[in-house]
Amino acid sequence: MMIDRKKSRVVLLLGLILLMSSCTTESNILGDKEPASGKQGTVTLNLSSTAGFEAQTRAVNENDYRNLNNYTVQLLKSSGEKIDEFSYSAKDYKLPYTLDLGSYIMKAFYGQEKDASRDVFYSVGQTVFTVKADQTEAVSVVCEPTCGKISAVFDNAMATYFDEYKVTYSGTEALGAKTLDWLASDTAPWYVKLNATGETMHYAIYLRAKDDYLTNVDGNKLAEKTIEGNFVLKRNTAHKLTIAPTYTPTGTGGLGIQITIDESTNDQDITLDVPISWVSE
């Protein structure tokens, strides 16, 4: 029986094509569940948020920053090039990943970063990890606000003794020459962008006393005063000034203020009684 050599060549060629196609399916494809032995590894993600601000305000619902499903996750090469991005709520569809061996970055974030805002802040975290052959790497990413929270409370009795009063904050690198005012009617806190190690903030309490309560200093009636101070503010912590009047009728006026400093980092209250006449003009 004679063999058709042309048909044999066709059959052989088809066999080679099928073999090459089979090899191609074993190459790395982002999202494969089964890694090629000795050449790839898998990655899973554990995400958490340490947003520690305790109070919920009308402007910002801080619980939104504790809801992990609100966070966006990015998978990056070690060079910073983005491989993929998805909502953490879709993690069950996206993870685990199968990746080539090497170093990568897992990043997660929520919100928007501003120098100072009453409407929004930014929470972010990232972890550098290495994919090893035929191993599953459980990557943990902890997200934390890049800001601190400042606020002030004026006692209702301030309006009895003062025509005007406010606090002005300043001093951070992000703010530069800008200042933040806390007026008598304000209630929403400021979220202030900070360096990773925290920064020193400056506050100035401006007071203008009513005519009936002017302080007599060296025979002069003192109507306006500014009381200044500094405090260290760190990321993910809050600082609150509570300001109340003190008044004891005397020949020189007897009007002052009481400042209570509340730092949520250590739960210490420091109360300062400040007679206006003690502060130089």
Buried (B, 14 or more C-beta within 10 A) or exposed (E): EEEEEEEEEEEEEEEEEEEEEEEEEEEBEEEBEEBBEEEBBBBEBEBEBBBBBEEEBEBBEBEBBBBBEBBEBBBBBEEEEEEEEBEBEEBEEBBBBBBBBEEBBBBBBBBEBBBBBBEBBBBBBBBEBEBEEEEEBEBEBBBBBBBBBBBBBBBEEBEEBBEEBBBBBBBBEBBEEEEBEBEBEBEBBBBBBBEEEBBEBBBBBBBEBBEEBBBBBEEEEBBBBEBEBEBBBBBBBBBBBBBBBBBEEEEBBBBBBBBBBBBBBEEEEEEEEBBBBEBEE
